[in-house]
Amino acid sequence: MYIEDTIAAISTPQGEGGIGIVRVSGSLAEAIGLRLFRFCTGAAFASHFLHYGAVVAPDDDAVLDEAMAVLMRAPRSYTREDVLELHCHGGMLVVERVLTAVLACGARLAEPGEFSRRAFVNGRIDLVQAEAVMDVIAAKTEASLALAQRQRAGALSERIETIRRALTRSLAFVEASIDFPEDDIGETDTVALRSGVSDALDDIGGLLAGFDEGRILREGISVLIVGKPNAGKSSLLNRLLKENRAIVTHVPGTTRDIIEETVNLGGLAVRLLDTAGIRHTDDVVEREGINRALGKIPLADLVLFVLDSARPFSDEDRLILDAVQGKTTIVVLNKSDLPPVIDLPPTVGEMPRVALSAGTGTGIDDLREAIRTTFLHGSALDSREFVAISRVRHRDALASARSALHRFLSGLGEGRELETLAIDLRDALSAVGQVTGETTTDDILDVVFSSFCIGK
C-alpha cells in the first residue's frame, strides 16, 4: 500500500492565500512532474532544487497556473519516497485544478495523515515524532510549540529508547539463563537484575509523573469564571483578555449566555468561559444561562470563584460555594480598590485566594501566575527543557509497562520460574514499544493518523 502507489493532496489550508501547495509522494512523483510541469529553463528536475515554470493540463497542455516545482528524490524526503511539490497561486480553484491534473496522471488522493504514515512506515520518524508533527501545527503557545518541537526532534523518543535498551538487556540475561539452566541466577545476578529494572521503573515513573503537565501544555485548560451578578466576572474576563470582549454594566444579569475566549497565560493556553451571574431569578432566559453556568462547573479544569469583597458574603455566594466543592478553585476577591466588607466562611478560607481589582488591573498578574502554577510545576515551568508524554496513548502504554515490571520484581523476589519472569519483561517491552510504534497494530495507527489533516 505504501510502496506501490502514489498519493497526492493539497498541503496548504483551504481558502485564499499567497501560495497553494500540492504534494505528491510515491514512485510516480517524478513522472507526474515531468508530464505536468513546463520548465522555464531546462527540461529535467534537479533534486531539492526549486524550479520556475508552469503547470499544464495533462490532456491538452493548457496552462493551469504559473508555478514553482521541487522534486525531492528518495530517500532524502519526508516520506523517504520521491516527493514532488507544486507551488501555485493560493486560490482554491487554482489549487484544486492542479490536484485534479495530478490525479489524472495516476496518483490517488491521500488519506488523512498518509504522508506522515508513510514517513513512519519507511522509518523516517517514529510514532511519537509523527504525533509531534500535528502538535507543532496545532500549537497555540510558545510553551506547547517548544514541547512539540522537542518531541519531533526525538527528545522523548530518546528517553523511551533508554528504557527499552535497559529492559532488553535484562530480558537477554533472563533468556540466557533459561537456555543455560546450569548457570543459575545467583545473588549478585539478582541484585543486578533488580537494579536495572528499578532504574527503568524510575524512568517510566518520571514520564508518567509529567503526563498531566505535558497534556496541559499540549491541550491547554478550561477556566470557568463564576460568581453572583455584578461581582465583576465580565470585567475580569476583559482584563485577562486585555480587550473589551464582554459587556460590562451595573445592571444585574447582563451576561446571559456563556462567553468563551482563549488567551495565552505565560505559555499556557487557557480557554476562559464567562458565565451568567448565579442568583435566584424568575427571568426564564437568565435562568437558562444560570443553569448552563452551573452545568459547566464539573467540566472545567479550574474555577475562578469571583467574590465582591466590598459586599457581605451572601446566600448567592453560598450557592456557588456549594457548587464548586471538590473542584480545583481559586477564590478571586475582586474590587480590592474598595474598603473590604466581606467576611469569608471557613471553607472559602481554605481555598487559594487572589485579591485584585478588575477595574484598575491591580493584582491581575498575580492571578495569571496563580492559574499557571496551579497546573505547571518544576521543570514544566521552564518549557525550554521540559520533556514529557502528552497523550493518553503514551500514558496507558507506560502504565502497562510499569505494571509488568512490578510483577517482574515481585516474581524475582519470590523466586518464580524464569519463564514467567521473561514473560513479564516481554510484556513491558511490548508496552514501551507502543509509545514509539515499534510494537503496534494497524488499528492503533489508523486512530493516530486519522486525526491528521489530509496533506500532512
BELBEL-V201850 format. One record per run of one state. SS is the DSSP state (helix for helix, strand for strand, loop for the rest). FROM is the first residue (numbers start at 1). LEN is the number of residues. Records with the same first field share a line. If there is no record, write none. Layout:
SS->FROM-LEN / FROM-LEN
//
This chain:
loop->1-6 / 11-8 / 26-3 / 40-10 / 57-6 / 73-10 / 90-2 / 105-3 / 110-4 / 122-5 / 139-3 / 154-1 / 180-7 / 210-1 / 220-1 / 228-5 / 242-17 / 266-2 / 275-9 / 298-4 / 309-6 / 324-5 / 335-11 / 350-2 / 356-8 / 376-2 / 382-10 / 415-3 / 437-5 / 451-6
strand->7-4 / 19-7 / 37-3 / 50-7 / 63-10 / 83-7 / 108-2 / 221-7 / 259-7 / 268-7 / 302-7 / 329-6 / 352-4
helix->29-8 / 92-13 / 114-8 / 127-12 / 142-12 / 155-25 / 187-23 / 211-9 / 233-9 / 284-14 / 315-9 / 346-4 / 364-12 / 378-4 / 392-23 / 418-19 / 442-9
//
